Amino acid sequence: MAQEVKRFNPDTVLTVRLDSAVNIKAERINVQTFINKIVSDTSFYEAFRQMKRYSFTAENRVFTYDKKNRIEGRIYRKIFHNNNGPYKMQFLVKQDSGKLLKKNGKYQLYTVEMFDYIFMNAYNSDFVASGGATTKAKGGSNESYKDKLKTLLFSPGRPIKGVPFIGNKTQIFSANMRQYYDYSFYSGTYLDSIPVYTFRVKVKPDLSGWTKDGLMIKELNTIFDKRTLQIMGRSVEMQYDNLAFDFDVKMNIEMGYFDDGETLLPTKISYQGNWDIPFKKEERASFLILHKSYKKEK
């Protein structure tokens, strides 16, 4: 297995000050309440779609690493996403260093290519308002892989179609998979003022090594606003190793309220991970995205 990259810790739970574990039997809500909300929720993805109505500034940091976890390449972008009229993307700061590009000018790592495609490509970005220039998903295309990533982050527990050996392993709330996970939730405070529940799904510690290795999602944490059960953040830890590939990935998304608490928008997105695919260079990368200064335009 590849060594863990220790750069950005993308654990949403660290942003929450936990008060105490909640006694499930004594509460009005229960585990199934959270599971139903996670599986059926669409507002989490809607928060990303709402960005099209705002201008905002993004600070993006990307690091790539060698096999000894030494930094090979750095990318720093400070970008103003202007949605006042036709969408415009303005680079306020653009700094690259180290080994990032191939001789043909493309990024060496697919991870960085996908990061650029999702967060810095003006023509295929989720930041572009409806009706803008977009590309429909096609099998094997970047857009297709982007949709699979969205499914994993925005709708955990659902199968990811079209990914060999993985598709059904994301269904952690199915009757068959529940026997392998512990479910717990905690009372806490998010961003120093918002009362929340943190719902944690984690692989049972007493499982055999063989069983643990076959479970792709090792831990999923979701933050719920106590007042509305609105999802405000999520982190997922995945690890899997088979003949086709080996990966160890952590991803995180955090939200904040804007417009006097009426609109939820993304404020932090982070990733760290290793990918090892036969006949290709092992990929080790991390990125941190911070969204600031939202201004409503539409």
N, C-alpha and C positions, 0 to 999 in steps of 0.2 A: 504494500500500500504506500501511496505517496505520503510524505510528511505534511503535517498541517501547516498552512501559511498563517503566521501569527502577526497580522498587521492591523486590520480593522476588526473589531469584535462586533459582528452584526446581530447581537442578541437584543431584541426589543425589550426583554424583561429587565435589562439593566437600566432602562429609562424609567421604570416604574418602581416607586418605593413601596414595597410590600408590607402590609400591616400584619396579616395573619392568614393562615390557611382557613378555608371556609368549610364548615361541617355541612357536607352535601345533604344529609338526611334532615337537617334542621332548617334548611333554606327553602324558600318558595321556588327558586329555580333549581335545576339539576343538570347533570351531565348532558342529558338528551336535549335540554334547552339550548345549550351552546352548540352542540353538534348540528341541530336543525338550522340554527342561525348561520353557521359557517357554510354548510352545504348549499343553502338557498340564497345567501346574501348576494346582492348585486351592487349595493351602495359603495362597497370598497373599490370596485372598479370604476364606479361612477365618479368617485373623487378624482381619478386621473382624467376622466373625460371633461370634468369641470375646468381643468387647467386651460382649456381652449378659450375660456371666457376671461382669462386674466393675462396681464403682462407680469413677468417675474424674472428674477435673476437666479441662475444656477451656478454653483461651484462644483466642478467635477474633478476628482483626483483618481488617477489610475496608476497602479504599479504592476509590473510584471517581474517574475522571479526566475532564477536558475534552479537547478536541482538541489542546491544547498540553501535555498530560500534567501539568496542574496539578490538584491534589487538589480534587475537588468535594464528596465526601461521605466520612464516616468512620463505621465501626461497630466497637464493641468490646464483646465479651461474655466474661464469665467464668462458666462454667456447670458446676454439679455434676450429673453424670449418676448418679443413685442407682438401682442395680439390686438393692438389698437389699429384697426383697419386690416389690410392683407397681412398675413403673418410674416414677420421678419425675424431673423436670428442674427444678433450682433455679437461678435467675439470681442469682449473687453480685454481678456488676457488669453494668450494661447502659447503654451510652453511645452516643448517635448525634449526629452533627452534619453540617451541610451539606445539599446537595440529594440526597435519597435517595428520597422518596416522591412519587407522583402525588397529584392532588386526591382520588382515590377511596381513598387510604390504602395502595395497593399500591406495591411498589418500582418505581422508574423503569426499572431495568435487569433484563432477564431473567436475566443472570448472577448478580445478587445474590438474585433470587427463588429460583433453583435452589440457591444456597448455603444460603439460609435453609431451604429445603425438605429438603435432604439432612442438614444438620448441626444445625439448631436447631428442627425441627418434631417435637414429642414424639409425635405420632400417626402419623407416616409415616417414622419414623427407623429406620435400621439398628441403633440402639442399643437398640431395644425387643426384649425377649425373644420367642421364638417363641410365638404364641398371642395376642400383643398386637394392638392395633388397627392394621391395615395396609391399604393399598389395592392391589388387583391392577392390574397394568399394563394400560393401555388405549392404543390407538393415538392419538397426538397428545397424550396426557396427560403431566403432569410425571413420573409414575412411569415411563412409557415412555421418556422422555428420560434419566431417571436410570439405567435399565437399559442404555441405549446407552453412557453414560459409564462404567459399570462394565465393560462389554465392552472398552472402549478401555484402561482402566487395568489391569484384572485379567487380561485375555486378549489382549494386543496380538498382532497377526498374524492374528487372525480377522476375517472380514468383519462390518461393522456393518449389519444389515438395517434397511431402512426410512428410510435417510438418502440423499436424492437426490444424485447426482454423487460420493458419498464411499464408499458401502458397500464396494466391493472395493479401494479404495486403501489400506486398512489392512492388507492381506495382504502384508506386506513380506517374508515368508519363503517365498512361493510361488516356483515355478521361474521364472516370468516376471519377478518383481520383484527377485530376488536379483542380477541383473546390474547393478542401479543402486546397490547399497550395498556399503560396505566393512565387514567384520566384524573386530573386534579384542577382545582381553581382556587385563586387567592384574591383577597381584598387588598386594594392598594390605591396609590395616588399617582397620576400620570401628569408630567409637566408641572409638578408642584401644586396643582389645584384641581385637577379633574378626577373625581372618584371613579375607580375602574375595577373590573374583575380581570384577572389574567387566567386564561384557560390553557392548561398545558396537557399535551398528549405526548407521552414518552415511552419508548420501548421498555418493557419490563426488564428489570436487572437480572432476574433469575432464569432467563431463557438460556438455552444451550447456545454455544458459539455458532453452530451451524444455522440455527433458527435466526439469530440476530443478523447474521451476514445476509440472509435472504430478505430482510426488511429494508427497503430503500429509505423511507422517511424515518429518521431516528428520533426527531423531536419537532413538535410544532407548537408555537406559542402564539396566542391571539389575545389582544387587548380589547375589552368591551367597555364602553362608557356605561356606568351603572344606571344612569338616568334614562337611557334610551336603548341600551344594548347595541348601540352603533359600534361597528368595528373600527378601531382607531390605529391598530398596528398589528404587524404579524412578522414572525421570524420562523424560518424553517431550516432544519439541518438534515442533509441527505448524504448518504454514503453507500456506495455499491461497488461490487467488484465481480466481474465475470469474464468470460473469454473474449467478449466484444469490447469492453471498456472498463475503466476503473476511475471512479470520481469521488470526491469528498468536497462538498459544497455547503456553504451557509449563506442565506440571503435574508434581508430584512427590509421592511417598509414601515415608516412611521408617518402619522398624520397629525395635523393641527387644525383648530377651528379658526375661521376667518369670517369677515362680514358680521361682526357682533355675534359670533357663535352659530351662525346659520349655515355656513358652508364648510365642509371638511376637504382639506387639500393636502397632498403629499409634502412632507418637509425633509425627510431623510430616507435615502435608499442606499443600502450597502450590500456588498458581495465579497466573499473570499472563497477561493476554491482551486482544486487541482483536477485536471482531466488528463487521462492517459488512454489514448486510442491507438490500436496497432497500426504501424506504418506511418504514424504522424508524431510530431514532436509533442512531448508532454507539456501541458499548459498549466501554468501557475500564475494566478493574477488576483488582484483585489481592487475594488473601486468603492469610492464614497461620493455620494451626490447629496448636496444640500440645496434646497429651494428656499429662497428668501424674497421678501418685499413684494408679495402678491398685490396687484392693483387690478380691480375689476374693470373690464373694458366693454363687455357685451352682456 
